[in-house]
Amino acid sequence: MFSVVNHLELLSGNIHRSNLGLYSIDNAVIGSYYSDGNWPSFCFTINTLWSRPDTEIQKIKKSEKIQIEFFIDTGTTYTGGNEPLDEVKSPRFNFMSPPEVLMAIHSPYIVASPYITGERFLGGRNYRVKIKADEKHLLPSPYQTNCTEYLPQWKARGRVGPLNPIMAVQECRLNATLEKLGCIPNYVDYPHNKTICKSLYNNQNITHIGENCTDLQMYYNQPCNFLVYLMKNEAKLVPIQKGLNGYSLETQYNCTSELRFTRRCQTANVEVVFDGFEITNMTYNPKFESLELFSVIGGYMGMYLGVSLVVVYDFAEFVILAVYKFSKKQTNVKKLKSQKSIAWKT
Protein backbone atom coordinates (compact mmCIF):
# COMPACT_ATOMS: atom_id res chain seq x y z
CA MET A 1 0.00 0.00 0.00
CA PHE A 2 1.47 3.33 -1.05
CA SER A 3 0.30 6.88 -0.47
CA VAL A 4 1.10 9.98 -2.43
CA VAL A 5 0.39 13.64 -1.81
CA ASN A 6 -2.20 14.30 -4.47
CA HIS A 7 -2.50 17.98 -3.58
CA LEU A 8 -0.89 20.38 -1.10
CA GLU A 9 -1.66 24.05 -0.65
CA LEU A 10 -0.81 26.78 1.83
CA LEU A 11 -3.68 29.14 2.62
CA SER A 12 -3.53 32.58 4.21
CA GLY A 13 -7.18 33.09 5.05
CA ASN A 14 -8.86 32.11 1.80
CA ILE A 15 -5.90 33.24 -0.32
CA HIS A 16 -3.65 30.59 -1.82
CA ARG A 17 0.06 31.22 -1.36
CA SER A 18 1.60 30.87 -4.80
CA ASN A 19 5.16 30.18 -3.64
CA LEU A 20 5.19 27.10 -1.42
CA GLY A 21 8.99 27.08 -1.08
CA LEU A 22 10.10 24.28 1.23
CA TYR A 23 6.48 23.18 1.60
CA SER A 24 6.45 22.10 -2.03
CA ILE A 25 6.50 18.38 -2.75
CA ASP A 26 9.22 19.05 -5.31
CA ASN A 27 11.51 20.11 -2.43
CA ALA A 28 10.75 17.07 -0.28
CA VAL A 29 13.58 15.05 1.28
CA ILE A 30 13.47 11.25 1.39
CA GLY A 31 13.60 10.05 4.98
CA SER A 32 13.79 6.68 6.66
CA TYR A 33 12.57 3.45 5.04
CA TYR A 34 11.83 1.93 8.44
CA SER A 35 9.03 -0.59 8.97
CA ASP A 36 8.54 -3.63 11.18
CA GLY A 37 7.36 -5.81 8.27
CA ASN A 38 9.01 -7.32 5.22
CA TRP A 39 8.42 -4.26 3.05
CA PRO A 40 10.02 -0.85 3.51
CA SER A 41 8.02 2.31 3.96
CA PHE A 42 8.63 5.36 1.78
CA CYS A 43 8.58 8.63 3.68
CA PHE A 44 9.04 12.19 2.49
CA THR A 45 9.70 15.31 4.56
CA ILE A 46 8.84 18.88 3.59
CA ASN A 47 10.14 22.13 5.11
CA THR A 48 13.26 20.53 6.56
CA LEU A 49 16.86 21.68 7.08
CA TRP A 50 18.27 18.16 6.89
CA SER A 51 21.15 17.94 4.37
CA ARG A 52 20.56 21.57 3.28
CA PRO A 53 23.46 23.71 4.53
CA ASP A 54 22.36 26.95 2.86
CA THR A 55 18.63 26.79 3.56
CA GLU A 56 16.67 28.73 6.15
CA ILE A 57 13.52 27.37 7.67
CA GLN A 58 10.33 28.71 6.15
CA LYS A 59 8.03 30.18 8.77
CA ILE A 60 4.27 30.15 8.70
CA LYS A 61 1.80 32.62 10.17
CA LYS A 62 -0.72 31.65 12.82
CA SER A 63 -3.50 32.78 10.50
CA GLU A 64 -2.37 30.39 7.76
CA LYS A 65 -3.14 26.71 7.35
CA ILE A 66 -1.90 23.77 5.31
CA GLN A 67 -4.29 21.59 3.36
CA ILE A 68 -3.04 18.19 2.18
CA GLU A 69 -4.88 15.60 0.12
CA PHE A 70 -3.41 12.10 0.36
CA PHE A 71 -4.29 9.42 -2.17
CA ILE A 72 -3.70 5.95 -0.71
CA ASP A 73 -3.05 3.53 -3.54
CA THR A 74 -4.26 0.03 -2.65
CA GLY A 75 -3.21 -1.40 -5.97
CA THR A 76 -6.21 -0.20 -7.96
CA THR A 77 -6.00 1.02 -11.53
CA TYR A 78 -6.67 4.72 -10.97
CA THR A 79 -4.60 6.96 -13.19
CA GLY A 80 -4.95 10.10 -11.10
CA GLY A 81 -7.41 11.66 -13.55
CA ASN A 82 -11.05 12.53 -13.07
CA GLU A 83 -12.39 9.06 -12.34
CA PRO A 84 -15.71 8.99 -10.47
CA LEU A 85 -15.20 9.21 -6.71
CA ASP A 86 -17.56 6.32 -5.96
CA GLU A 87 -16.55 3.92 -8.73
CA VAL A 88 -15.26 0.61 -7.36
CA LYS A 89 -11.96 -0.55 -8.81
CA SER A 90 -10.76 -4.08 -8.12
CA PRO A 91 -7.30 -4.11 -6.46
CA ARG A 92 -4.37 -6.02 -7.89
CA PHE A 93 -3.41 -7.15 -4.39
CA ASN A 94 -5.38 -8.26 -1.38
CA PHE A 95 -5.01 -5.82 1.52
CA MET A 96 -6.50 -6.75 4.88
CA SER A 97 -6.10 -3.32 6.47
CA PRO A 98 -8.13 -0.25 5.46
CA PRO A 99 -6.47 2.50 3.41
CA GLU A 100 -4.49 4.78 5.71
CA VAL A 101 -1.56 7.17 5.71
CA LEU A 102 0.95 7.99 8.46
CA MET A 103 2.00 11.58 9.06
CA ALA A 104 4.25 13.20 11.69
CA ILE A 105 5.02 16.84 12.44
CA HIS A 106 8.48 17.26 13.92
CA SER A 107 11.50 19.52 14.32
CA PRO A 108 12.96 20.83 11.02
CA TYR A 109 16.41 19.68 12.12
CA ILE A 110 15.60 15.98 11.86
CA VAL A 111 13.91 13.62 9.41
CA ALA A 112 11.66 11.57 11.68
CA SER A 113 9.89 8.36 10.73
CA PRO A 114 6.08 8.68 10.89
CA TYR A 115 6.01 4.90 11.22
CA ILE A 116 7.16 5.41 14.83
CA THR A 117 6.09 8.92 15.84
CA GLY A 118 3.28 9.59 13.37
CA GLU A 119 -0.50 9.54 13.50
CA ARG A 120 -2.78 7.42 11.32
CA PHE A 121 -5.22 9.04 8.93
CA LEU A 122 -7.83 6.79 7.36
CA GLY A 123 -9.05 7.12 3.81
CA GLY A 124 -12.56 8.43 3.34
CA ARG A 125 -12.20 10.93 6.19
CA ASN A 126 -11.41 14.61 6.60
CA TYR A 127 -9.22 15.73 9.48
CA ARG A 128 -8.29 18.94 11.26
CA VAL A 129 -4.91 18.89 13.03
CA LYS A 130 -3.96 21.32 15.80
CA ILE A 131 -0.35 21.77 16.83
CA LYS A 132 1.40 22.46 20.13
CA ALA A 133 5.14 22.68 20.73
CA ASP A 134 7.30 21.59 23.66
CA GLU A 135 10.68 23.32 23.67
CA LYS A 136 13.50 22.58 26.14
CA HIS A 137 16.95 24.07 26.67
CA LEU A 138 19.14 22.07 29.03
CA LEU A 139 22.68 22.47 30.39
CA PRO A 140 25.70 20.18 29.87
CA SER A 141 27.87 18.68 32.59
CA PRO A 142 28.54 19.43 35.45
CA TYR A 143 24.89 20.44 35.73
CA GLN A 144 22.33 17.83 36.65
CA THR A 145 20.66 17.85 33.21
CA ASN A 146 24.00 16.66 31.73
CA CYS A 147 22.96 17.12 28.09
CA THR A 148 24.95 16.63 24.88
CA GLU A 149 25.37 19.44 22.33
CA TYR A 150 24.77 17.83 18.92
CA LEU A 151 24.19 20.87 16.68
CA PRO A 152 27.85 21.96 16.15
CA GLN A 153 28.81 18.55 14.75
CA TRP A 154 25.53 18.35 12.83
CA LYS A 155 26.26 21.67 11.12
CA ALA A 156 29.90 20.72 10.45
CA ARG A 157 28.71 17.61 8.59
CA GLY A 158 26.45 19.61 6.29
CA ARG A 159 23.37 19.43 8.51
CA VAL A 160 23.29 15.66 8.74
CA GLY A 161 24.10 13.42 11.66
CA PRO A 162 22.59 12.23 14.94
CA LEU A 163 20.74 14.72 17.11
CA ASN A 164 19.89 12.39 19.99
CA PRO A 165 21.14 9.07 21.43
CA ILE A 166 18.69 6.96 19.38
CA MET A 167 19.86 8.52 16.12
CA ALA A 168 23.48 7.87 17.12
CA VAL A 169 22.70 4.17 17.58
CA GLN A 170 20.73 3.97 14.32
CA GLU A 171 23.48 5.67 12.31
CA CYS A 172 25.96 3.18 13.74
CA ARG A 173 23.70 0.28 12.71
CA LEU A 174 23.32 1.79 9.25
CA ASN A 175 27.09 1.93 8.75
CA ALA A 176 27.58 -1.58 10.15
CA THR A 177 24.94 -3.22 7.93
CA LEU A 178 26.10 -1.28 4.88
CA GLU A 179 29.64 -2.58 5.44
CA LYS A 180 28.53 -6.19 5.97
CA LEU A 181 25.64 -6.49 3.50
CA GLY A 182 26.16 -3.66 1.03
CA CYS A 183 22.57 -2.54 1.66
CA ILE A 184 20.37 -1.17 4.45
CA PRO A 185 17.61 -3.35 6.00
CA ASN A 186 14.29 -1.64 6.57
CA TYR A 187 14.53 -2.13 10.35
CA VAL A 188 17.20 0.61 10.48
CA ASP A 189 15.48 3.89 11.30
CA TYR A 190 17.84 6.50 9.86
CA PRO A 191 17.46 8.68 6.72
CA HIS A 192 19.62 7.57 3.79
CA ASN A 193 19.73 7.22 0.02
CA LYS A 194 21.53 3.86 -0.04
CA THR A 195 20.32 0.57 -1.51
CA ILE A 196 17.54 -1.11 0.44
CA CYS A 197 18.03 -4.78 1.24
CA LYS A 198 15.64 -7.27 -0.32
CA SER A 199 12.98 -8.76 1.91
CA LEU A 200 15.01 -11.99 1.97
CA TYR A 201 17.46 -10.37 4.36
CA ASN A 202 14.70 -9.52 6.81
CA ASN A 203 13.95 -13.23 7.29
CA GLN A 204 17.55 -14.04 8.14
CA ASN A 205 19.29 -13.66 11.46
CA ILE A 206 21.10 -10.45 10.67
CA THR A 207 19.89 -8.37 13.59
CA HIS A 208 23.17 -9.14 15.40
CA ILE A 209 24.97 -6.83 12.98
CA GLY A 210 25.71 -3.62 14.81
CA GLU A 211 24.49 -4.94 18.16
CA ASN A 212 27.40 -3.18 19.87
CA CYS A 213 26.02 0.14 18.66
CA THR A 214 23.77 0.31 21.72
CA ASP A 215 26.90 0.99 23.78
CA LEU A 216 26.93 4.49 22.29
CA GLN A 217 24.09 5.44 24.62
CA MET A 218 26.64 5.59 27.43
CA TYR A 219 28.40 8.47 25.65
CA TYR A 220 25.42 10.35 24.20
CA ASN A 221 22.88 12.01 26.45
CA GLN A 222 19.67 13.90 25.77
CA PRO A 223 20.13 16.91 23.48
CA CYS A 224 20.71 20.33 25.04
CA ASN A 225 18.16 21.92 22.71
CA PHE A 226 15.20 20.06 21.28
CA LEU A 227 11.76 20.81 19.97
CA VAL A 228 8.84 18.38 20.01
CA TYR A 229 5.50 18.97 18.30
CA LEU A 230 2.28 17.46 19.63
CA MET A 231 -0.59 16.74 17.26
CA LYS A 232 -4.26 16.72 18.16
CA ASN A 233 -6.47 15.24 15.45
CA GLU A 234 -10.14 15.99 15.01
CA ALA A 235 -12.38 14.26 12.48
CA LYS A 236 -14.24 16.83 10.40
CA LEU A 237 -17.83 16.21 9.46
CA VAL A 238 -18.41 15.59 5.76
CA PRO A 239 -21.71 16.05 3.89
CA ILE A 240 -23.08 12.72 2.68
CA GLN A 241 -26.05 12.56 0.34
CA LYS A 242 -29.10 10.76 1.70
CA GLY A 243 -31.62 10.17 -1.02
CA LEU A 244 -32.11 12.54 -3.92
CA ASN A 245 -32.33 15.88 -2.16
CA GLY A 246 -31.13 15.33 1.40
CA TYR A 247 -27.66 15.50 3.00
CA SER A 248 -26.42 14.58 6.43
CA LEU A 249 -23.18 15.35 8.24
CA GLU A 250 -21.14 12.30 9.16
CA THR A 251 -17.61 11.73 10.43
CA GLN A 252 -16.68 9.62 7.42
CA TYR A 253 -17.91 8.25 4.15
CA ASN A 254 -19.24 4.72 3.90
CA CYS A 255 -16.04 2.77 3.25
CA THR A 256 -17.20 -0.70 4.22
CA SER A 257 -16.81 -3.83 2.12
CA GLU A 258 -15.93 -3.19 -1.53
CA LEU A 259 -16.56 0.56 -1.17
CA ARG A 260 -13.10 0.94 0.35
CA PHE A 261 -11.75 0.44 -3.17
CA THR A 262 -13.33 3.65 -4.42
CA ARG A 263 -11.26 6.77 -4.98
CA ARG A 264 -13.27 8.59 -2.32
CA CYS A 265 -12.37 6.01 0.33
CA GLN A 266 -8.72 6.01 -0.71
CA THR A 267 -8.42 9.76 -0.19
CA ALA A 268 -7.66 11.41 3.16
CA ASN A 269 -7.91 15.18 3.50
CA VAL A 270 -5.85 16.75 6.28
CA GLU A 271 -6.06 20.40 7.32
CA VAL A 272 -3.28 21.66 9.63
CA VAL A 273 -4.24 24.85 11.51
CA PHE A 274 -2.13 27.12 13.73
CA ASP A 275 -4.69 29.53 15.20
CA GLY A 276 -4.42 27.99 18.69
CA PHE A 277 -0.69 27.32 18.51
CA GLU A 278 1.04 27.22 21.92
CA ILE A 279 4.68 26.76 22.91
CA THR A 280 5.77 25.38 26.28
CA ASN A 281 9.33 26.55 26.90
CA MET A 282 11.50 25.11 29.67
CA THR A 283 14.95 26.69 29.98
CA TYR A 284 17.59 25.84 32.57
CA ASN A 285 19.78 28.85 33.44
CA PRO A 286 23.36 28.40 34.74
CA LYS A 287 23.73 29.04 38.49
CA PHE A 288 27.17 27.55 39.04
CA GLU A 289 29.13 30.83 39.27
CA SER A 290 26.84 32.39 41.86
CA LEU A 291 26.78 29.19 43.89
CA GLU A 292 30.54 28.96 43.68
CA LEU A 293 30.94 32.57 44.87
CA PHE A 294 28.49 31.97 47.69
CA SER A 295 30.40 28.84 48.70
CA VAL A 296 33.69 30.74 48.79
CA ILE A 297 32.19 33.54 50.87
CA GLY A 298 30.54 31.01 53.12
CA GLY A 299 33.84 29.18 53.47
CA TYR A 300 35.66 32.30 54.54
CA MET A 301 32.86 33.19 56.91
CA GLY A 302 33.03 29.72 58.37
CA MET A 303 36.78 29.96 58.77
CA TYR A 304 36.47 33.38 60.42
CA LEU A 305 33.76 32.20 62.76
CA GLY A 306 35.76 29.07 63.50
CA VAL A 307 38.88 31.07 64.36
CA SER A 308 36.82 33.52 66.38
CA LEU A 309 35.21 30.74 68.36
CA VAL A 310 38.59 29.15 69.05
CA VAL A 311 39.90 32.50 70.32
CA VAL A 312 36.83 32.95 72.51
CA TYR A 313 37.18 29.44 73.87
CA ASP A 314 40.91 29.98 74.57
CA PHE A 315 40.23 33.30 76.32
CA ALA A 316 37.41 31.82 78.37
CA GLU A 317 39.59 28.90 79.35
CA PHE A 318 42.37 31.30 80.39
CA VAL A 319 40.00 33.38 82.52
CA ILE A 320 38.44 30.34 84.15
CA LEU A 321 41.83 28.81 84.93
CA ALA A 322 43.10 32.14 86.31
CA VAL A 323 40.04 32.52 88.52
CA TYR A 324 40.32 28.90 89.59
CA LYS A 325 44.03 29.22 90.46
CA PHE A 326 43.44 32.51 92.29
CA SER A 327 40.55 31.12 94.30
CA LYS A 328 42.51 27.96 95.07
CA LYS A 329 45.48 30.06 96.19
CA GLN A 330 43.25 32.16 98.44
CA THR A 331 41.76 29.03 99.92
CA ASN A 332 45.21 27.61 100.67
CA VAL A 333 46.29 30.89 102.28
CA LYS A 334 43.22 30.89 104.53
CA LYS A 335 43.87 27.28 105.52
CA LEU A 336 47.52 28.07 106.33
CA LYS A 337 46.57 31.09 108.50
CA SER A 338 43.99 29.01 110.31
CA GLN A 339 46.51 26.27 111.08
CA LYS A 340 49.08 28.80 112.39
CA SER A 341 46.46 30.40 114.65
CA ILE A 342 45.53 27.06 116.17
CA ALA A 343 49.18 26.15 116.78
CA TRP A 344 49.87 29.52 118.51
CA LYS A 345 46.94 29.11 120.88
CA THR A 346 48.03 25.69 121.97
Secondary structure as GFF3:
##gff-version 3
##sequence-region A 1 346
A	DSSP	beta_strand	2	12	.	.	.	ID=ss1
A	DSSP	beta_strand	15	16	.	.	.	ID=ss2
A	DSSP	three_ten_helix	21	23	.	.	.	ID=ss3
A	DSSP	three_ten_helix	25	27	.	.	.	ID=ss4
A	DSSP	beta_strand	29	30	.	.	.	ID=ss5
A	DSSP	beta_strand	44	45	.	.	.	ID=ss6
A	DSSP	beta_strand	64	73	.	.	.	ID=ss7
A	DSSP	beta_strand	100	103	.	.	.	ID=ss8
A	DSSP	alpha_helix	114	117	.	.	.	ID=ss9
A	DSSP	beta_strand	119	122	.	.	.	ID=ss10
A	DSSP	beta_strand	126	137	.	.	.	ID=ss11
A	DSSP	alpha_helix	151	156	.	.	.	ID=ss12
A	DSSP	alpha_helix	165	181	.	.	.	ID=ss13
A	DSSP	alpha_helix	199	202	.	.	.	ID=ss14
A	DSSP	three_ten_helix	211	218	.	.	.	ID=ss15
A	DSSP	beta_strand	225	236	.	.	.	ID=ss16
A	DSSP	beta_strand	238	242	.	.	.	ID=ss17
A	DSSP	beta_strand	246	250	.	.	.	ID=ss18
A	DSSP	three_ten_helix	257	261	.	.	.	ID=ss19
A	DSSP	beta_strand	267	283	.	.	.	ID=ss20
A	DSSP	alpha_helix	288	345	.	.	.	ID=ss21
###
